[in-house]
Amino acid sequence: MALINCPECQTKVSDTALKCPKCGVQLRKPKRGFFGKLFKWGFIGFNILMLIWLFSYWDSVGDLANTAGSDAAKAGAAIGGTIGTSMLLGLWVFGDIILGLFVMFTRPKS
Ligand SMILES: [Zn+2]
């Protein structure tokens, strides 16, 4: 464990300290732990995944509507698409809230 000089008050502080004990200036940014990183990247990955999923879903619904022969089939595809979209969006929001809470709980304490 080495000692460094605080850039603000020049007090000798441990290089593992996050804050200067004398003036309270932040010396290092607190790092996320393993789970903190995991949830942070999980959160980002989840959003990307849901975006891709939603677009591929719209793509397949569009194909279905285009290939549908009758007007009733077209209407069915449109209704199904709307229901499916709201379900996907609901799942997205729900997942974001759950993952967001985990990201918050695993946030480094300063
Ligand atoms: Zn200081």
Residues whose N, C-alpha, C, O or C-beta is under 5 A from the ligand:
A	BS01	ZN	C6 E8 C9 T11 C20 K22 C23 G24 V25
